[in-house]
């Protein structure tokens, strides 16, 4: 389970890959199992 700092609690979680650029079927089917990334760069 992921724990975010209080100041990042409202951060949107995105897939760890860019699904617009890289979207093979085997990855898309298991995307819900993969780690997420935040939308902030800092």
C-alpha atoms as a printed R data frame, in Angstrom:
   type eleno elety resid chain resno      x      y       z
1  ATOM     1    CA   UNK     A     1  0.000  0.000   0.000
2  ATOM     2    CA   UNK     A     2  1.233  3.450  -0.872
3  ATOM     3    CA   UNK     A     3  1.379  6.227   1.687
4  ATOM     4    CA   UNK     A     4  1.628  9.833   0.584
5  ATOM     5    CA   UNK     A     5  2.726 12.830   2.593
6  ATOM     6    CA   UNK     A     6 -0.091 15.081   3.790
7  ATOM     7    CA   UNK     A     7  0.800 17.814   1.284
8  ATOM     8    CA   UNK     A     8  0.496 15.276  -1.573
9  ATOM     9    CA   UNK     A     9 -2.700 13.572  -0.393
10 ATOM    10    CA   UNK     A    10 -4.781 15.186  -3.160
11 ATOM    11    CA   UNK     A    11 -2.303 14.336  -5.923
12 ATOM    12    CA   UNK     A    12 -3.734 12.535  -8.940
13 ATOM    13    CA   UNK     A    13 -2.239  9.062  -9.401
14 ATOM    14    CA   UNK     A    14 -1.349  8.143 -12.970
15 ATOM    15    CA   UNK     A    15 -0.161  4.948 -14.654
16 ATOM    16    CA   UNK     A    16  3.618  4.570 -14.516
17 ATOM    17    CA   UNK     A    17  3.778  4.322 -18.309
18 ATOM    18    CA   UNK     A    18  2.505  6.796 -20.882
19 ATOM    19    CA   UNK     A    19 -0.401  4.850 -22.367
20 ATOM    20    CA   UNK     A    20 -0.599  7.262 -25.315
21 ATOM    21    CA   UNK     A    21  2.931  6.320 -26.415
22 ATOM    22    CA   UNK     A    22  3.343  2.757 -25.107
23 ATOM    23    CA   UNK     A    23  0.251  0.559 -24.952
24 ATOM    24    CA   UNK     A    24  0.863 -3.118 -25.718
25 ATOM    25    CA   UNK     A    25 -2.086 -5.351 -24.888
26 ATOM    26    CA   UNK     A    26 -0.305 -7.348 -22.177
27 ATOM    27    CA   UNK     A    27  0.537 -4.142 -20.325
28 ATOM    28    CA   UNK     A    28 -2.918 -2.626 -20.730
29 ATOM    29    CA   UNK     A    29 -4.589 -5.762 -19.342
30 ATOM    30    CA   UNK     A    30 -2.439 -5.680 -16.198
31 ATOM    31    CA   UNK     A    31 -2.135 -1.912 -15.756
32 ATOM    32    CA   UNK     A    32 -4.345 -1.983 -12.653
33 ATOM    33    CA   UNK     A    33 -1.715 -4.181 -10.952
34 ATOM    34    CA   UNK     A    34  1.238 -1.928 -11.760
35 ATOM    35    CA   UNK     A    35  2.637  0.866  -9.572
36 ATOM    36    CA   UNK     A    36  1.285  4.383 -10.006
37 ATOM    37    CA   UNK     A    37  3.073  7.705 -10.332
38 ATOM    38    CA   UNK     A    38  2.034 11.135  -9.173
39 ATOM    39    CA   UNK     A    39  1.372 14.097 -11.393
40 ATOM    40    CA   UNK     A    40  3.817 16.380  -9.550
41 ATOM    41    CA   UNK     A    41  7.441 16.675 -10.609
42 ATOM    42    CA   UNK     A    42  8.808 17.881  -7.249
